[in-house]
């Protein structure tokens, strides 16, 4: 893979601290910069993939909300289901501490 030089300015204090950090990791500053650059790119790609997934989920939810054929669960049913689940969790938590 062809390589190129990446030149930029940084204050002396930051450069010294970064060099020490790289040295503590048994790496050169250049090696650590490459690692950080790759991690930054990977993090951005993961964030973009999550954003695409999330937007797709929201769009699907909006389509379903507008679709009269999608079954609805009445609010009271949801509340009573959560009350049952909460009571069960409280019961189980109490049994573990007794």
Phi, psi and omega in degrees: 000128180296147180241158178223164178266138180244110183247133176207163182263144177210149182290155186301321182295316178295317180299316181295315180296319179294319178299319178295319178298316179297315180300320179296339179258013182057043179224160171276165177301320181296319179297316181293322177298319178297318178299312181297322178295315179297317179296321178297316179295315180298317180298318179295318179296319178295319178296319179293320178296318179295319179298317178298315179299312183299315179298321176297319178297317180296315180298318178296318178298320179293320177298315180295323179296329180273350184271114181291346181275350178283126181296143180252147175253122181300144182305317181297325177294318179297313180299315182292326177296315179294323177299317178298315180297317180297315179300320178295317178296319178296317179300314181293321179295320179294325180291328181283332183270347182279000000 
